[in-house]
Amino acid sequence: MRVIKGQAPGQVFDLRPRNADCDTAFATSLKSVNDGLHEKWREPSTVVHNTTRIQHVLRHALSTLELRYRDGGAADNKAGN
């Protein structure tokens, strides 16, 4: 388990969205990941190369989601998103 900056030992953050705007953003982010995976998998290359690209797409998506939801979407709400 990764420790998020400011996290106390043993503290667990609830990364679920807290309102409808966050729910929509979360669903959109997941759809983007899914679309990216399908697009990358169709490229004519080796399985190893595709696996590496999928891992890269997933790492980027998870990083983005972690930053967006570690504070319950408060940063997005302040920005009016």
MODELLER restraints for C-alpha pairs under 7 A, 6 or more apart:
rsr = mdl.restraints
at = mdl.atoms
rsr.add(forms.Gaussian(group=physical.xy_distance, feature=features.Distance(at['CA:15:A'], at['CA:69:A']), mean=5.40, stdev=0.5))
rsr.add(forms.Gaussian(group=physical.xy_distance, feature=features.Distance(at['CA:15:A'], at['CA:70:A']), mean=5.68, stdev=0.5))
rsr.add(forms.Gaussian(group=physical.xy_distance, feature=features.Distance(at['CA:15:A'], at['CA:72:A']), mean=6.22, stdev=0.5))
rsr.add(forms.Gaussian(group=physical.xy_distance, feature=features.Distance(at['CA:16:A'], at['CA:72:A']), mean=6.81, stdev=0.5))
rsr.add(forms.Gaussian(group=physical.xy_distance, feature=features.Distance(at['CA:17:A'], at['CA:23:A']), mean=5.61, stdev=0.5))
rsr.add(forms.Gaussian(group=physical.xy_distance, feature=features.Distance(at['CA:17:A'], at['CA:69:A']), mean=6.71, stdev=0.5))
rsr.add(forms.Gaussian(group=physical.xy_distance, feature=features.Distance(at['CA:17:A'], at['CA:72:A']), mean=5.68, stdev=0.5))
rsr.add(forms.Gaussian(group=physical.xy_distance, feature=features.Distance(at['CA:17:A'], at['CA:73:A']), mean=6.50, stdev=0.5))
rsr.add(forms.Gaussian(group=physical.xy_distance, feature=features.Distance(at['CA:18:A'], at['CA:72:A']), mean=6.05, stdev=0.5))
rsr.add(forms.Gaussian(group=physical.xy_distance, feature=features.Distance(at['CA:22:A'], at['CA:73:A']), mean=6.22, stdev=0.5))
rsr.add(forms.Gaussian(group=physical.xy_distance, feature=features.Distance(at['CA:33:A'], at['CA:61:A']), mean=6.47, stdev=0.5))
rsr.add(forms.Gaussian(group=physical.xy_distance, feature=features.Distance(at['CA:37:A'], at['CA:54:A']), mean=6.12, stdev=0.5))
rsr.add(forms.Gaussian(group=physical.xy_distance, feature=features.Distance(at['CA:40:A'], at['CA:50:A']), mean=6.76, stdev=0.5))
rsr.add(forms.Gaussian(group=physical.xy_distance, feature=features.Distance(at['CA:41:A'], at['CA:50:A']), mean=5.98, stdev=0.5))
